[in-house]
Each structure stands twice: as structure tokens, then as C-alpha cells.
């Protein structure tokens, strides 16, 4: 039976070792066998849990930020509300519930979901029944008229990343190769260069992530609108090293273990995202920590008002200063007329 591992081995036999980005792209996105194509990876029965599944307050706060930005930009009569990688549709459902009383907001919305998984599309259709979303395989088919309001929660971390390693011979690229019939990690002569660092240093770079950020930012600069991106990552002037990780059944594992059955992600470089978006002509807010962002939007007051122990516990998990509240960061990429609450003035 064909498997992702057999597909990768055949590719290496035919073309030689593959960089980590190519490995991630096949393992996660193969059109028939890819990790994200074949399953619902969320929740206790999956491999990881995201913020919308932890607490309804997450989507509610995102909704308030989005609706407020729409109002202050003039409440345009048509706006495209887009979610990238919408999971089960939970965030979008909570966002829409929280904004249902904002005058004329729902009437202005055309809802778009960028999702490649048939399994998750079915879940989203159930969750969002009545809202008539449109599905897209990529951002290329999103409408070109009217402003875009884009939400990307734990989306950019799963885009392919490559790794440069400093050696005594200079920069090399980490690759996946074969020893006999066993997949192994190795180093290959690099076709790029970075400033010299100490031996063993690792620099991650993500051309696909940069290209998608640039494309979205260019669209926002042209059409108007805003993108909120929430992900775990860093905002530092220097490289932070190897952040590529695999998770299977809520347990971290090696990147060559459970191939096709494990999630593969890396930390998002928010400083790089900010540079790319600014070069496209956008105004950029943040990044800031998830804790600071959600608190600025009033999540604690909302949790206390609901008086539900489960809701309170979920909110605390989102705000945990040694966990999700600090590890996850938020950035807003906007056109001139849209400005979000929850950030310091850029």
C-alpha cells in the first residue's frame, strides 16, 4: 500500500535528497495522502488542540477586533471575511456569534474559507450551516474587489520551512536522504549564503511563508482591509535556531517519526513577516503576545461576566504567561483605513 513515507523515498531515489521544506510539503499536503488532507487532527482524539477549541472567548475576541476595525474604517457595505486554515470552523462560528448585534456587519459579509482538506471542509459546513461560506483551495481565488478581513490562526506555522546549518565548511542545508531504505537527516551543499555564525548555528527561512505573506499584504494594500495572524513564534532581531517540530497524539516526536501521521510545524518569524508586509505597502501592528492582545480586548471581563468555571479555565489557559499567553504572538497587517484595537500604535 502506498504511504507518504514510500512517496518520499521514491522521490529521493529519483531526484536525490530533499530540503526540509519539500519534505514538509509532501508529508502535510500530498493531494491524496497528506497529513492535513486525510484527517481531522484536532482535539483529544487527534494530535493537537488550538485556541478556538480551548475557549469560545478566543473567537469572540477576534470577532470584536475585526468588527471594530470595520466600523472605524467606515463600515463598507461589502467586505470579504476570510479564514485561512479554519479547522472545524469553531473560530469563525464564535466570531460570527459575537458580532451578530453589530449593526449591518453581518449583512456586509461574504465568508470565505481557505481549506484543502475534504474532511475538515465537511466539519466546517456543519459548524457554519446557514452562513453560506465559499471554499477555496488557495488564496489565489479570493475575490479581488472589496476589502479583505483575514484571520489566520495557527496557519503560517505549518507552511514549509528550510534550515541552514553553519559547519566548518560554511553554510550547509539540512536535507532528508536515504541510507539503504531508511530515511535520515543529513547536510547538503547550500545554494545560499548567510552571515557567518558560530559552528552549529541554525537559521530557518521560509520562502513559501514569505511569498504568501507578501501576496496577502499586496492584496490588502490594494483592496483595503486587515489580516490578523496568531501563531506561536518569535519576534527577535537574531536567528533563534532549530524550531521545526513534530507532534503525534499530543506528544512531541522526531520529524522522521510517524511520517504522514504527525503534525509538522515551525515557529513563525514575526520580525520577517513584519518586514515583508511593510515592503508590500501595509501598516503593521505588533507583534504582541497573545496574552496582551486578548487582555486589551477585554477577555477577562467577558469571562467573569459569563460566570462559567469551564470558560474561566479556558481563558486562563489562553493567557498563561508561561504557556500559550507568551508563546503565541499576534500581528495585524492593514491598509491605511483599517486599524485594530489590542496593539500599541506602530
Secondary structure, DSSP 4 states (H G I P E B T S, - for coil): ---HHHHHHHHHHHH--EEHHHHHHHHHH-TTT-TTTS---BSTTSSB--HHHH-HHHHHHHHHHHHHHHHHTT--S-EEEEEES-TTSHHHHHHHHHTTTSTTHHHHEEEEEE---HHHHHHHHHHTTTS--EEESSGGGS-SSSEEEEEEES-GGGS--EEEEEETTEEEEEEEEEETTEEEEEEEE-S-------TT-EEEE-HHHHHHHHHHHHHHHHH-EEEEEEEEEE--SS------EEEETTEEE-TTSSTTTSEEE--EEHHHHHHHHHHTT-EEEEEEEHHHHHHHTTHHHHHHHHT-HHHHHHHHHHH-TTTHHHHEEEEEEE-TT---SSS---
